Structures are given as C-alpha cells and as structure tokens.
C-alpha cells in the first residue's frame, strides 16, 4: 500500500514545469552530494522526483529539529556563518565550506518543499551563498573534496560522542562512491556535468532540452 501511495503522487515536473536556468541548476547542484536517495531530484528546486511535502517536513523535524520558519532561518544562518567547518578548522586547520553549503542548500530546498519558504525566498537564500562558494573553489572536484573532508570530521565527532556506533550515518565509502558518480564525465545525468563549475561565472542562460 505504501508503495502504491508513493507512485500515485504527481511527478515534480507536473507541479513545477519550468526548466531551471544554468545558474539555478548550479545552485541546486550544491546539494547533490547530500542527495543520495533514489527519489531525490537533482535538477529541480523541489528536492524529490515526486511531490511529497510531508516527507520534507518530517525530515526537517527529525534530523534538524526544525518545525517553524524562524528555526529554519536560524539554522541556515549558522551554517552560512560558522557551521561545522569551525570544528574542522580547530581539528585540521582547514575549514571545509562545501560541507556546510551542501547542508544549507538541502535544508533550503526541503523548507521550500514543506511550505516554510516561498520559491522566491528560497532562490534568494541560495544566491546569498554563491559569492563565498565561487570564491573558495575552482571546480566541482575541489568542492567534492572539501565536502568529503567536512563529512568525515562530522561523522568522526558523532562516532566519538555515541561510542557504540549505533545509529551513525552511512559510512564514508558510500559518500565517496556517490561523489565519484557525480564527477564521472560519462555520467550524463549528473547535475555537475549538466551545469559545469564555470557556468556560475558566465551570464545565465536557459538550458537546452535533450
């Protein structure tokens, strides 16, 4: 029954038919490392391939204790200004901005999906972090490397805090494989191939269909 309900939901494109511009896809693609689920959409602002607002709302509540717009904006502000990279800076002397940015974009998209953010406000939030990201990295490879570094520090901290290892997120090898797929030049569905890193520094334009 649950499977039937899932496939009975409308596809995201039926509700949001407008194709993202190159700049918009680039901004959405910042969360691609986080989006490993089969139902994740990596080419729309809406985070899933089918409309499921309740799933976005439940995720924010369970994973981030976000149940109201002001909590969401507060969390985004902390990720933008300090985030988990401060912990990595103390431990390794490196501040992996990419890890915080991927989470920032993922949370923003889920906030949009469950109605805590309007579409224009979500795009504004994403645009706000572009200068820092584009000024820090020169390629998706660099972005991916820092994402993995930030995730490893975060996961190590969780493991140390929990001791028994119960309930930990996916092993780093899972994230490694996902990033390799995103970076693979032969992967035609990778948003990082559809929106090359340098696209954000060029004038925005509509994307070709095909």
Wavefront OBJ file of the C-alpha trace (Angstrom):
o trace
v 0.000 0.000 0.000
v 2.834 2.410 0.877
v 4.495 1.717 -2.488
v 1.221 2.408 -4.314
v 0.831 5.733 -2.487
v 4.365 6.716 -3.447
v 3.863 6.121 -7.168
v 0.429 7.726 -7.109
v 1.947 11.070 -6.159
v 2.352 13.533 -9.018
v 5.757 13.985 -10.573
v 7.581 17.149 -9.561
v 7.645 18.453 -13.147
v 3.847 18.403 -13.263
v 3.703 20.976 -10.465
v 6.909 22.842 -11.319
v 7.239 22.565 -15.109
v 9.635 25.486 -15.598
v 13.105 24.245 -16.523
v 15.876 25.657 -14.331
v 18.321 28.060 -15.893
v 22.010 27.212 -15.833
v 22.625 29.360 -12.742
v 19.639 27.877 -10.943
v 20.742 24.323 -11.675
v 24.264 25.165 -10.482
v 22.908 26.441 -7.160
v 20.645 23.401 -6.696
v 23.609 21.169 -7.562
v 25.454 22.354 -4.479
v 23.303 19.906 -2.517
v 23.950 16.988 -4.903
v 26.421 15.281 -2.521
v 23.684 15.053 0.125
v 21.016 13.789 -2.287
v 21.778 10.074 -2.474
v 18.219 8.700 -2.197
v 16.612 7.165 -5.288
v 13.707 9.605 -5.077
v 15.961 12.672 -4.896
v 15.649 15.227 -7.680
v 18.892 16.957 -8.598
v 17.578 19.132 -11.430
v 14.632 20.901 -9.753
v 14.353 23.211 -6.776
v 11.903 20.747 -5.259
v 14.058 18.055 -3.615
v 12.124 14.928 -4.695
v 11.115 13.418 -8.035
v 7.517 13.201 -6.809
v 5.588 15.662 -4.675
v 5.883 14.694 -1.007
v 5.681 17.782 1.178
v 5.119 15.689 4.313
v 8.411 13.865 3.790
v 10.302 17.163 3.667
v 8.545 18.385 6.803
v 9.250 15.156 8.697
v 12.926 15.182 7.681
v 13.461 18.719 8.933
v 11.779 17.877 12.238
v 13.570 14.574 12.811
v 17.044 15.414 11.550
v 17.289 19.111 12.411
v 14.525 19.777 14.965
v 13.128 22.392 12.589
v 9.365 22.814 12.843
v 8.911 26.515 12.095
v 10.276 29.032 9.565
v 12.212 31.005 12.176
v 14.033 27.830 13.265
v 14.875 27.063 9.657
v 16.264 30.542 9.023
v 18.277 30.353 12.240
v 19.835 27.055 11.214
v 20.660 28.391 7.750
v 22.276 31.460 9.290
v 24.531 29.313 11.467
v 25.540 27.098 8.541
v 26.340 30.155 6.428
v 28.362 31.952 9.104
v 30.176 29.225 11.055
v 28.669 25.785 10.585
v 30.548 22.549 11.137
v 33.629 23.903 9.379
v 34.643 25.656 12.589
v 35.103 22.238 14.201
v 37.194 21.054 11.253
v 39.279 24.212 11.420
v 40.155 23.520 15.050
v 40.976 19.890 14.359
v 42.662 20.022 10.947
v 43.423 23.652 10.261
v 41.107 23.535 7.240
v 37.568 24.900 7.054
v 35.577 22.839 4.516
v 32.890 25.289 3.425
v 31.431 22.767 0.970
v 30.027 20.509 3.689
v 28.069 23.367 5.279
v 26.928 24.684 1.907
v 25.589 21.295 0.799
v 23.568 21.078 4.008
v 22.440 24.709 3.627
v 21.052 24.099 0.134
v 19.492 20.777 1.110
v 17.682 22.344 4.079
v 16.562 25.300 1.966
v 15.060 23.004 -0.667
v 13.235 20.956 1.944
v 11.995 24.143 3.579
v 10.574 25.183 0.227
v 9.003 21.754 -0.269
v 7.059 21.860 3.002
v 5.985 25.494 2.668
v 8.268 27.128 5.208
v 9.905 29.125 2.404
v 8.425 30.638 -0.731
v 10.093 29.914 -4.045
v 11.474 33.487 -4.432
v 12.812 33.453 -0.865
v 14.486 30.097 -1.460
v 16.265 31.369 -4.560
v 17.389 34.446 -2.633
v 18.856 32.270 0.112
v 20.723 30.190 -2.450
v 22.023 33.254 -4.269
v 23.349 34.647 -0.982
v 25.927 31.865 -0.652
v 27.129 31.884 -4.266
v 29.897 34.507 -3.799
v 31.512 32.588 -0.930
v 31.371 29.257 -2.758
v 32.540 30.569 -6.136
v 35.333 32.485 -4.412
v 36.536 29.436 -2.482
v 36.553 26.675 -5.095
v 37.562 26.453 -8.736
v 35.910 23.150 -9.685
v 33.360 20.569 -8.643
v 36.314 18.323 -7.786
v 37.575 20.818 -5.195
v 34.054 21.236 -3.864
v 33.657 17.446 -3.596
v 36.984 17.031 -1.797
v 36.034 19.569 0.863
v 32.551 18.103 1.197
v 34.042 14.687 1.961
v 36.519 16.204 4.414
v 33.770 18.030 6.270
v 31.573 14.957 6.337
v 34.388 12.818 7.745
v 35.052 15.261 10.592
v 31.326 15.455 11.330
v 30.961 11.661 11.290
v 34.037 11.136 13.470
v 32.591 13.566 16.002
v 29.297 11.666 16.063
v 31.083 8.355 16.484
v 33.119 9.689 19.395
v 30.009 11.094 21.048
v 27.922 7.920 20.682
v 30.652 5.423 21.489
v 28.857 2.266 20.378
v 28.436 3.439 16.805
v 24.680 2.852 16.847
v 22.606 4.995 14.544
v 25.536 6.504 12.683
v 25.036 7.859 9.147
v 26.225 5.944 6.087
v 29.944 5.024 6.010
v 32.281 7.386 4.227
v 32.745 4.824 1.451
v 29.091 5.298 0.458
v 29.560 9.030 0.145
v 32.840 8.509 -1.724
v 31.106 6.349 -4.338
v 28.295 8.880 -4.757
v 30.770 11.712 -5.323
v 32.714 9.652 -7.867
v 29.488 9.139 -9.785
v 28.711 12.860 -9.753
v 32.211 13.653 -11.016
v 32.263 10.953 -13.701
v 32.388 12.718 -17.109
v 30.450 9.830 -18.617
v 27.515 10.322 -16.224
v 25.011 12.182 -18.377
v 22.527 12.592 -15.527
v 24.999 14.191 -13.123
v 23.970 17.804 -12.475
v 27.676 18.656 -12.230
v 28.051 17.698 -15.885
v 24.843 19.495 -16.845
v 25.965 22.658 -15.045
v 29.778 22.896 -15.172
v 31.512 24.774 -12.391
v 32.405 27.743 -14.591
v 28.739 28.238 -15.565
v 28.077 30.365 -12.490
v 30.753 32.848 -13.606
v 29.197 33.225 -17.072
v 25.941 35.012 -17.968
v 22.884 32.974 -17.052
v 21.037 31.236 -19.869
v 18.245 28.744 -20.467
v 19.314 25.111 -20.641
v 18.850 23.087 -23.781
v 16.481 20.172 -23.729
v 17.678 16.752 -24.656
l 1 2 3 4 5 6 7 8 9 10 11 12 13 14 15 16 17 18 19 20 21 22 23 24 25 26 27 28 29 30 31 32 33 34 35 36 37 38 39 40 41 42 43 44 45 46 47 48 49 50 51 52 53 54 55 56 57 58 59 60 61 62 63 64 65 66 67 68 69 70 71 72 73 74 75 76 77 78 79 80 81 82 83 84 85 86 87 88 89 90 91 92 93 94 95 96 97 98 99 100 101 102 103 104 105 106 107 108 109 110 111 112 113 114 115 116 117 118 119 120 121 122 123 124 125 126 127 128 129 130 131 132 133 134 135 136 137 138 139 140 141 142 143 144 145 146 147 148 149 150 151 152 153 154 155 156 157 158 159 160 161 162 163 164 165 166 167 168 169 170 171 172 173 174 175 176 177 178 179 180 181 182 183 184 185 186 187 188 189 190 191 192 193 194 195 196 197 198 199 200 201 202 203 204 205 206 207 208 209 210
